[in-house]
Amino acid sequence: MVFITVDGLKNEHLSILYNRFGESGFKQIINNGVYVPNVFFNYIAKNNVSDLASICTATTPSNNGIVSNRIFSNQNNNFISIVDDTKYNGIYSSVGRSPKNLVTTTFTDNLKISNPRSKVFSIALTPEKAIVMGGHNADGVVWLDKEVNISSTDFYKKIPIWATDFNESGIMNNYLHSNWVPMYSLYTYIYKPFYELNGNFYVPSKNKDMFANFIYTAYANSIVGELAEKAILQEDLGQDSATDILCLNFNVNTFFNNTAELNSAEKEDLYLSLDDDLKMLFRIINEKIKMSNTLIVLTGTQTEPFSQKTLTDNNLTVGKFDGKKVVALLNSFLMAKYGQTRWILNYADGNIFFNNAEIDKKNIDREKFKSEVIRFLADIQGVGFVAAYDDLKKANGDIADINVRLKNSLFRGRSGDVIVILNAGWSDIDIDGNESQIASTALQQTPVFFYGLNMEKSTIEQQYFVTDIAPTLCKILQIPYPNSSTGCAINLYNKH
């Protein structure tokens, strides 16, 4: 099984660019696979890592614990990666990491538990994505690291030899310092380039943070594709009766517009380049394993619908929520009532973290304190919705209700004491000055394709949730569902 996730993949993008794709990449899946277009996210994600975790565990962040790509550390009084773990050492990285905060099993875990002879490998653009896809028992988990290496962690014992060989080749460093050149002549593209630097989409020397931008280029996707081919060939995947899984993470969002908009030649090129990467990957699979013996699964993650520029250009209101300023004002307000203590420890991704130790120490009425914080925040410009964690956890009803989707997004100890949702179009600036456009509260969807194993082409119009994907894979693999699964298997034979 090759499990492929593409950050930013959308139904409409595949339709618009269909005639630009070759016959052996995206089209091979679209023209021959089972297509499930209406798969919805039943929670509000702050980051694509939550999406991958929910897909792989068959449950929402409220159960799997992956509320974002980062969490607030009371010990350090700052934010750390959701996979940081000082108990372990990095391999080709100075940072130790593990899946300890992923508190449920994934479908890959269940395969290894059911059949230890099966092999599981995960390759992604970031450590968080690689680890949540690989789970707790993978044979190899690697990612593109900002230290300009293919990295791993000794939680998984060792790094695959093909990753070490890739590092020693210096290819990644060459890619990092290369200009991103369009695949085709610019006049053939449907959209105009956002940046056009003497025929290039991207020039590393003109960017302050080379690596942060690099993982949003076509070259980063190509590295994942090259490593996938090496894994198939050197690990002898699919060569015996035990089912193997290769998890891959790609991206079609640009570093200058991380939204669902398809409005630049750069984003178009990301799709076209990825189409070529998939063509080469599928060729290797067909030569080595045969597509009739392989299941390809392709799906995407959530993205904000529109950029602030697009909204402004179309006369909609946008703004910036300055978390540092708001926390300073809120602390001043609370100090006037309760004394000179830092009552709010931090803010990020819509989460307000109380100084609970001081609240308990001074025996403050928690309900009154919480209500005063909520009333204060509700009057801040740009805030559309404020609620306490404990109140949201009581929400019941249909998934269309924002309270229910927020409930599914929260995990005690990792989410804030009070949750802030901004108005559509507003961006969020955390205490450290990092800006991000908060995930839309709209009910978002992604396509899912199943191709191979001699499946017949069909379209399934019934609505499902992303938490139904892993149960579907488990049913095909004839293994148990993940241990906190809330999903059900998609009926792949409900054809239209």
MIKEMAR-572316 format. One record per residue (C-alpha): residue number from 1; residue in one letter; x, y, z. Coordinates in steps of 0.02 Angstrom, whole numbers, plus 32768, in hexadecimal, padded with zeros to 4 digits. Each point is the difference from the previous one (the first is absolute). Layout:
> nr/rest/X/Y/Z
> NUM/a/X/Y/Z;
...
% end
This chain:
> nr/rest/X/Y/Z
> 1/m/8000/8000/8000;
> 2/v/803D/80AF/7FD4;
> 3/f/7FA6/8081/806A;
> 4/i/8015/80AE/7FB4;
> 5/t/7FCA/80A4/8050;
> 6/v/800F/80A6/7FA5;
> 7/d/7FEF/809F/8067;
> 8/g/7F88/8072/7FA4;
> 9/l/7FB9/7F7E/7F88;
> 10/k/7F53/8035/7FC3;
> 11/n/7F7C/7FB4/7F8E;
> 12/e/7FF2/809F/7F9B;
> 13/h/80BC/800C/7FE4;
> 14/l/8004/7F52/7FB4;
> 15/s/7F6F/802E/7F8D;
> 16/i/804D/80A5/7FC7;
> 17/l/80AB/7FB4/7FDE;
> 18/y/7FC4/7F59/7FBE;
> 19/n/802F/8024/7F4B;
> 20/r/80AE/8038/8035;
> 21/f/802A/7F5C/8056;
> 22/g/8058/7F71/7FA9;
> 23/e/7FAD/7F56/7FEF;
> 24/s/8066/7FA5/8084;
> 25/g/7FF7/806E/809C;
> 26/f/7F62/804D/8048;
> 27/k/7F9D/7FC7/7F68;
> 28/q/802D/7F4B/801F;
> 29/i/7FA7/800B/80A9;
> 30/i/7F71/8071/7FC6;
> 31/n/7FD8/7F99/7F65;
> 32/n/800D/7F54/8050;
> 33/g/7FE0/800F/80BB;
> 34/v/7F70/800A/807A;
> 35/y/7FDC/80B9/801D;
> 36/v/7FB1/803D/80A2;
> 37/p/7FED/80BE/7FED;
> 38/n/7F9B/802A/809B;
> 39/v/806F/7FD7/8094;
> 40/f/7FF0/8083/808A;
> 41/f/806C/8037/8093;
> 42/n/7F99/7FEC/809F;
> 43/y/8069/8076/8069;
> 44/i/8057/80A9/7FEE;
> 45/a/80BA/7FE7/7FE4;
> 46/k/8089/807C/8029;
> 47/n/807F/7FA6/7F95;
> 48/n/800A/7F76/7F7D;
> 49/v/8056/7F8F/8080;
> 50/s/7F57/7FEE/8056;
> 51/d/7FB5/7FCD/7F59;
> 52/l/8080/7F77/7FE3;
> 53/a/7FEE/7FC0/80B2;
> 54/s/7F42/7FFB/7FF2;
> 55/i/8007/7FA5/7F5A;
> 56/c/807C/7F7F/8041;
> 57/t/7FB0/7FE2/80AA;
> 58/a/7F4A/8002/7FC5;
> 59/t/7FD5/807E/8087;
> 60/t/8008/80BA/8023;
> 61/p/8082/8063/8066;
> 62/s/7F8F/7FF1/8098;
> 63/n/8032/7F48/8006;
> 64/n/80A7/7FF1/7FA6;
> 65/g/8050/8095/805A;
> 66/i/8047/8056/7F65;
> 67/v/7FAE/80AB/8012;
> 68/s/8082/805B/7F96;
> 69/n/80B4/7FF4/7FC7;
> 70/r/8033/804D/80A7;
> 71/i/7FC8/8000/80B5;
> 72/f/801A/8072/8096;
> 73/s/8080/7FBF/807C;
> 74/n/7FDE/8036/80B3;
> 75/q/80AE/7FC6/802D;
> 76/n/8054/8073/7F82;
> 77/n/7F76/8083/7FFB;
> 78/n/8006/8000/7F43;
> 79/f/7FC7/7F9C/7F69;
> 80/i/8059/7F64/7FC4;
> 81/s/7FE1/7F8B/7F6E;
> 82/i/7F7A/7F7D/8022;
> 83/v/8086/7F7A/7FDC;
> 84/d/8093/8048/8063;
> 85/d/8041/7F84/8080;
> 86/t/80A3/8018/8060;
> 87/k/8003/7F46/802D;
> 88/y/803A/7FDB/7F4F;
> 89/n/808A/803E/7F8E;
> 90/g/7FF0/8041/7F51;
> 91/i/8055/7FA6/7F70;
> 92/y/804A/8081/7F89;
> 93/s/7FA6/807D/8071;
> 94/s/8028/8054/80A6;
> 95/v/7F4D/7FE9/8040;
> 96/g/7FB9/7F61/804D;
> 97/r/7F50/7FD1/7FCD;
> 98/s/7F7D/7F78/8019;
> 99/p/7F46/7FDC/7FEB;
> 100/k/7FE1/8004/80BD;
> 101/n/7F77/8084/7FEF;
> 102/l/7FA3/7F95/7F81;
> 103/v/7F9C/7FA2/8083;
> 104/t/7F9F/7F87/7F90;
> 105/t/8034/7F7F/7F80;
> 106/t/8006/8024/7F46;
> 107/f/7FD0/7F89/7F74;
> 108/t/80BB/7FE7/7FE3;
> 109/d/8016/7FD0/80B8;
> 110/n/7F74/7F82/7FF1;
> 111/l/804F/7FB1/7F67;
> 112/k/80A5/7FE8/805E;
> 113/i/7FA4/7FBA/8098;
> 114/s/7F9C/7F88/7F93;
> 115/n/8094/7FCA/7F97;
> 116/p/80AF/802D/8040;
> 117/r/8048/7FC6/7F59;
> 118/s/7FAD/8093/7FA9;
> 119/k/806C/8098/7FDF;
> 120/v/7FCB/80B5/801B;
> 121/f/805F/8098/7FC2;
> 122/s/7FCF/80B7/8008;
> 123/i/804D/808F/7F9D;
> 124/a/7FC4/80B3/8015;
> 125/l/802C/80B8/7FF0;
> 126/t/8004/801D/80BD;
> 127/p/8027/7F96/809A;
> 128/e/7F50/8015/8045;
> 129/k/7FAE/7FBC/7F62;
> 130/a/807B/7F71/7FEB;
> 131/i/7FEA/7FC7/80B4;
> 132/v/7F42/8006/8009;
> 133/m/7FF3/7F9D/7F5E;
> 134/g/8085/7F82/8034;
> 135/g/7FB5/7FE7/80AC;
> 136/h/8055/7FA2/808E;
> 137/n/8049/7F65/7FAC;
> 138/a/803E/8034/7F54;
> 139/d/809D/7FB5/7FB6;
> 140/g/8039/80A9/7FC2;
> 141/v/7FC2/80B4/8013;
> 142/v/805C/808D/7FA9;
> 143/w/7FE2/80B5/7FD2;
> 144/l/8050/8099/7FB3;
> 145/d/8055/8057/8091;
> 146/k/802C/80B9/800E;
> 147/e/80B2/7FC9/8027;
> 148/v/8004/7FD4/7F45;
> 149/n/7FFC/7F45/8016;
> 150/i/7F89/7F70/7FF1;
> 151/s/7FE8/7FE3/80BA;
> 152/s/7FB3/7F86/807A;
> 153/t/8000/7FD6/80B9;
> 154/d/8048/7F6E/8060;
> 155/f/7F51/7FDD/8042;
> 156/y/7FF6/7F99/7F5F;
> 157/k/80AC/7FB4/8028;
> 158/k/8057/8033/7F5E;
> 159/i/7FF2/8061/7F5F;
> 160/p/7FEF/7F9C/7F5E;
> 161/i/80A2/7FEC/7F9E;
> 162/w/7FB2/8051/7F66;
> 163/a/7FE1/809E/8066;
> 164/t/80B5/8001/803A;
> 165/d/803B/7FE9/7F4D;
> 166/f/7F92/8091/7FC9;
> 167/n/804C/8070/8086;
> 168/e/80B1/7FD2/7FCE;
> 169/s/7FDA/8025/7F4A;
> 170/g/7FE4/80B9/8025;
> 171/i/7F66/8001/7F8F;
> 172/m/7F92/8057/807F;
> 173/n/807B/808F/8016;
> 174/n/8009/8012/7F42;
> 175/y/7F42/8008/7FF6;
> 176/l/7FFA/807E/808F;
> 177/h/8073/8079/7FA4;
> 178/s/7FB0/7FE8/7F55;
> 179/n/7F89/807A/7FAF;
> 180/w/7F51/7FBB/7FEC;
> 181/v/7FEE/7FFA/7F43;
> 182/p/7F55/7FE6/7FAE;
> 183/m/7FE7/7F54/7FB0;
> 184/y/7FBC/804F/7F61;
> 185/s/8006/80A7/7FA5;
> 186/l/7FA5/8082/8067;
> 187/y/7F8B/802D/7F71;
> 188/t/7FB4/7F50/8009;
> 189/y/7FC4/8018/80B4;
> 190/i/7F4A/8029/8024;
> 191/y/8030/807A/8089;
> 192/k/8081/808A/800B;
> 193/p/8093/7FED/8079;
> 194/f/7FF5/8059/80A7;
> 195/y/80BD/8014/7FFC;
> 196/e/8061/7FFF/7F5F;
> 197/l/80BB/8016/8016;
> 198/n/8054/7FF5/7F56;
> 199/g/7F9D/7F64/7FD4;
> 200/n/8007/7FB4/80AF;
> 201/f/7F75/7FE9/807F;
> 202/y/8076/8001/8093;
> 203/v/80B3/8039/801D;
> 204/p/8048/7FC4/80A7;
> 205/s/8079/8091/8015;
> 206/k/7F6D/807A/8001;
> 207/n/7FAB/7FAB/8095;
> 208/k/8030/8014/80B7;
> 209/d/7FC1/7F56/8038;
> 210/m/8039/7F8E/7F75;
> 211/f/7FC5/7F5A/8049;
> 212/a/7F55/803D/803A;
> 213/n/7FDA/8037/7F4E;
> 214/f/805A/7F6D/7FAF;
> 215/i/7F84/7F7E/8041;
> 216/y/7F79/805D/7F9E;
> 217/t/805C/7FE8/7F5B;
> 218/a/7FF1/7F77/7F7E;
> 219/y/80AF/7FC4/802D;
> 220/a/7FCA/7FCF/80B0;
> 221/n/7F77/7F91/7FB7;
> 222/s/807F/7FB4/7F8A;
> 223/i/8070/7FD0/8092;
> 224/v/7F6E/7FA4/8053;
> 225/g/7FDF/7FA9/7F5A;
> 226/e/80B7/7FCD/7FEA;
> 227/l/8008/7FBC/80B2;
> 228/a/7F5F/7F9F/7FE3;
> 229/e/804C/7FAB/7F68;
> 230/k/809C/7FD3/8063;
> 231/a/7F95/7FB8/808D;
> 232/i/7F9E/7F91/7F88;
> 233/l/809D/7FBE/7FAB;
> 234/q/8077/7FEF/8094;
> 235/e/7F83/7FC3/8082;
> 236/d/7FB3/7F81/7F88;
> 237/l/7F52/8041/8024;
> 238/g/7F72/7F94/7FC0;
> 239/q/806E/7F6A/7FDF;
> 240/d/7FB1/7F7F/8074;
> 241/s/7F57/7FD0/8048;
> 242/a/800A/8081/808D;
> 243/t/7FAE/80A7/7FD2;
> 244/d/8074/8097/8009;
> 245/i/7FCF/80B8/800E;
> 246/l/805C/8096/7FBC;
> 247/c/7FBB/80A8/803F;
> 248/l/802C/809C/7F9D;
> 249/n/7FDB/80B8/801D;
> 250/f/8007/8082/7F75;
> 251/n/7FC8/80B5/7FF2;
> 252/v/7FAE/8071/7F7E;
> 253/n/7FF4/809F/8068;
> 254/t/8079/808E/7FDC;
> 255/f/806B/8059/8081;
> 256/f/7FAB/80A6/7FD5;
> 257/n/7F4C/7FC1/7FFE;
> 258/n/7FD6/7F6E/8071;
> 259/t/7F48/7FFC/7FCE;
> 260/a/7F8D/7F9D/7F8D;
> 261/e/800F/8082/7F77;
> 262/l/8042/7FC3/7F59;
> 263/n/8036/80A7/7FB9;
> 264/s/80BA/7FFB/7FDB;
> 265/a/8075/7FA9/7F87;
> 266/e/8065/7FC8/8097;
> 267/k/7F70/7F9B/8047;
> 268/e/7FD7/7FBD/7F54;
> 269/d/80B6/7FCA/7FEF;
> 270/l/7FFA/7FA8/80A9;
> 271/y/7F71/7F96/7FBD;
> 272/l/8055/7FE0/7F59;
> 273/s/80A6/7FD2/8051;
> 274/l/7FA9/7F8F/807D;
> 275/d/7FA4/7FAF/7F6F;
> 276/d/80AB/7FD6/7FB7;
> 277/d/803E/7FBF/80A9;
> 278/l/7F68/7F8F/800E;
> 279/k/801B/7FC0/7F4F;
> 280/m/80B1/7FC9/802C;
> 281/l/7FC6/7FB4/80A5;
> 282/f/7F75/7F9D/7FAC;
> 283/r/8079/7FC2/7F7C;
> 284/i/8072/7FB9/8087;
> 285/i/7F6A/7FB0/8057;
> 286/n/7FC3/7FB1/7F5F;
> 287/e/80AD/7FBD/7FD4;
> 288/k/802B/7FBF/80AE;
> 289/i/7F58/7FCE/804C;
> 290/k/7F76/8015/7F7D;
> 291/m/7F6E/8076/801A;
> 292/s/7F8A/7F6B/800C;
> 293/n/805C/7FD2/80A2;
> 294/t/8002/80B2/8043;
> 295/l/7F7F/8075/804B;
> 296/i/801F/80B9/7FE4;
> 297/v/7FA1/8074/8076;
> 298/l/8002/80BB/7FDB;
> 299/t/7FB3/8088/806D;
> 300/g/801C/80B2/803C;
> 301/t/7FFB/8076/8095;
> 302/q/7FA6/80A0/8031;
> 303/t/802C/80AE/7FC6;
> 304/e/7FB8/80AD/801D;
> 305/p/7F91/8029/7F69;
> 306/f/8043/80AF/7FD7;
> 307/s/8097/806D/8025;
> 308/q/7FEB/80A8/8054;
> 309/k/8037/8055/7F5E;
> 310/t/7F75/7FAB/7F9E;
> 311/l/7F7F/8030/8083;
> 312/t/803D/80B4/8004;
> 313/d/7FFF/800B/7F41;
> 314/n/7F4B/7FC7/8005;
> 315/n/7FC9/8080/8083;
> 316/l/7FF9/7F8B/8096;
> 317/t/803C/8030/80AD;
> 318/v/80A3/7FB6/803F;
> 319/g/806E/8022/8096;
> 320/k/808A/7FC3/8073;
> 321/f/7FE5/7FBD/80AF;
> 322/d/809D/802E/8062;
> 323/g/800D/7F79/8085;
> 324/k/808F/8055/805D;
> 325/k/7FA2/80A3/800E;
> 326/v/7F5D/7FAC/8031;
> 327/v/8055/7F96/8087;
> 328/a/8055/809C/8046;
> 329/l/7F59/805C/8009;
> 330/l/7FA9/7F68/804A;
> 331/n/8087/7FEA/8085;
> 332/s/7FF2/80B9/802F;
> 333/f/7F43/7FED/8011;
> 334/l/8013/7F64/806D;
> 335/m/808B/804D/806A;
> 336/a/7F8C/8090/802D;
> 337/k/7F84/7F80/8044;
> 338/y/806D/7F76/8047;
> 339/g/80AC/8049/8022;
> 340/q/80AA/8010/7FAD;
> 341/t/8014/7F53/7FB6;
> 342/r/8014/7FC8/7F4C;
> 343/w/7F54/7FB0/7FF3;
> 344/i/800A/7FD3/7F48;
> 345/l/809B/7F9B/7FD5;
> 346/n/7FF5/7FF8/7F44;
> 347/y/7F97/8008/7F63;
> 348/a/800D/7FA9/7F58;
> 349/d/7F8F/7FB1/7F7D;
> 350/g/7F64/8040/8057;
> 351/n/8030/7FB8/80AA;
> 352/i/8007/806A/809F;
> 353/f/8064/7FAB/808A;
> 354/f/7FDB/802E/80B5;
> 355/n/807E/8004/808D;
> 356/n/7FA0/7F76/8057;
> 357/a/8082/7FE7/8088;
> 358/e/7FE7/80B4/803D;
> 359/i/7F43/7FF6/7FED;
> 360/d/7FFE/7F68/8072;
> 361/k/8083/8047/8077;
> 362/k/7F99/809E/801D;
> 363/n/7F5D/7F9F/8008;
> 364/i/7FAF/8068/7F78;
> 365/d/7F51/7FD5/7FC4;
> 366/r/802B/7FAA/7F5C;
> 367/e/7F53/8014/7FB1;
> 368/k/7FFE/80BA/8024;
> 369/f/80B3/8013/7FC0;
> 370/k/7FD5/7FA1/7F61;
> 371/s/7F63/8068/7FE1;
> 372/e/805F/80A3/8012;
> 373/v/8083/7FC6/7F84;
> 374/i/7F7B/7FCD/7F82;
> 375/r/7FA3/80A6/8011;
> 376/f/80A2/8061/7FE9;
> 377/l/8034/7F9F/7F64;
> 378/a/7F52/8008/7FB3;
> 379/d/8012/80BD/7FF3;
> 380/i/80A6/7FF8/7FA1;
> 381/q/7FF2/802E/7F49;
> 382/g/800C/7F69/7F8D;
> 383/v/7FC4/7F82/8081;
> 384/g/7F6A/7FA2/7FBF;
> 385/f/7FEA/7F7C/8085;
> 386/v/8048/7FDE/80AE;
> 387/a/7FDC/7F6B/806F;
> 388/a/804C/7FA3/8093;
> 389/y/804F/7F56/7FE3;
> 390/d/7F90/7FAE/8083;
> 391/d/7F62/8048/7FB1;
> 392/l/8030/7FC9/7F51;
> 393/k/801F/7F4E/803B;
> 394/k/7F47/7FF6/802B;
> 395/a/7FC8/8029/7F4E;
> 396/n/7F8C/7F86/7FA9;
> 397/g/7FAA/7FFF/7F59;
> 398/d/8022/7FFC/7F46;
> 399/i/80AF/8014/7FBA;
> 400/a/7FC6/809E/7FA7;
> 401/d/7FFC/8053/80AC;
> 402/i/80A2/805F/801F;
> 403/n/7FFA/7FD1/80B9;
> 404/v/8002/7F47/7FD5;
> 405/r/8092/8012/7F87;
> 406/l/805F/8067/8081;
> 407/k/7FDD/7F7B/8083;
> 408/n/804D/7F80/7F8B;
> 409/s/809B/806F/7FEF;
> 410/l/802B/800D/80B9;
> 411/f/806B/7F92/8070;
> 412/r/8014/8022/80BA;
> 413/g/80AB/8040/8030;
> 414/r/802C/8030/7F4D;
> 415/s/7F72/8076/7FD4;
> 416/g/7FE7/80A7/8057;
> 417/d/7F8C/8026/8091;
> 418/v/7FA1/8077/7F8F;
> 419/i/7FF0/7FED/7F43;
> 420/v/7FF8/8096/7F8B;
> 421/i/7FBD/7FF5/7F4F;
> 422/l/8021/8097/7F92;
> 423/n/7F8D/8047/7F7C;
> 424/a/8018/7FBF/7F4F;
> 425/g/8094/8053/7FAC;
> 426/w/805C/8030/809E;
> 427/s/80B2/7FC7/801D;
> 428/d/8047/7FCB/80A7;
> 429/i/80A5/8040/8047;
> 430/d/8040/7F9E/8096;
> 431/i/806A/8044/808E;
> 432/d/80A0/7FD8/7FA1;
> 433/g/7FC5/8064/7F69;
> 434/n/7FD9/7F6A/7F91;
> 435/e/7F6F/8028/7F8C;
> 436/s/7F86/7F83/7FBA;
> 437/q/7F54/8008/7FB6;
> 438/i/7F92/7F9D/8077;
> 439/a/7FB1/7F66/7FB4;
> 440/s/7F55/8023/7FB9;
> 441/t/7F69/7FCF/8069;
> 442/a/7FAB/7FCB/7F5E;
> 443/l/7FDD/7F46/7FF0;
> 444/q/808D/7FCD/7F8B;
> 445/q/8013/7F67/7F93;
> 446/t/8085/7FA2/7FA1;
> 447/p/7FFF/7F7D/7F76;
> 448/v/8037/7F4D/8021;
> 449/f/8035/7F89/7F75;
> 450/f/801C/7F45/800C;
> 451/y/805D/7FB4/7F6C;
> 452/g/804B/7F55/7FDD;
> 453/l/7FDA/7F4E/8039;
> 454/n/7F99/7FF0/7F60;
> 455/m/7F7C/8077/8047;
> 456/e/7F83/803D/7F7F;
> 457/k/7FED/80BA/7FDB;
> 458/s/7F6D/804C/805E;
> 459/t/7FC4/809B/805C;
> 460/i/7FB4/7FF7/80AE;
> 461/e/7F98/809C/8021;
> 462/q/7FCF/7FD5/80B3;
> 463/q/8047/8074/8085;
> 464/y/8087/7FBE/8075;
> 465/f/807C/8046/807D;
> 466/v/80BE/7FF9/7FFA;
> 467/t/7FF6/7F91/809A;
> 468/d/7FB0/7F7D/7F8E;
> 469/i/809C/7FEC/7F94;
> 470/a/8067/7F95/8079;
> 471/p/7F70/7F88/8025;
> 472/t/7FEE/7FE7/7F44;
> 473/l/80B9/7FD5/7FF2;
> 474/c/7FF5/7F8D/8097;
> 475/k/7F6C/7FA5/7FB2;
> 476/i/8063/7FE6/7F60;
> 477/l/8098/7FC6/8064;
> 478/q/7F93/7F92/806F;
> 479/i/8046/804A/80A0;
> 480/p/7FAB/8052/8097;
> 481/y/7FCE/80B7/7FFA;
> 482/p/8070/8079/8064;
> 483/n/7FDE/7FF2/80BA;
> 484/s/7FA0/80A5/8010;
> 485/s/7FAD/7FFB/7F56;
> 486/t/7F5F/8063/7FEE;
> 487/g/7FF5/7FE3/7F45;
> 488/c/7FAC/7F7F/7F92;
> 489/a/803F/7FAF/7F60;
> 490/i/7FD2/8051/7F5B;
> 491/n/7F96/7F8D/7F94;
> 492/l/8072/7FF6/7F69;
> 493/y/7F7D/7F9E/7FA0;
> 494/n/7F76/8083/800E;
> 495/k/801B/8032/7F4B;
> 496/h/7FB4/8088/7F93;
% end
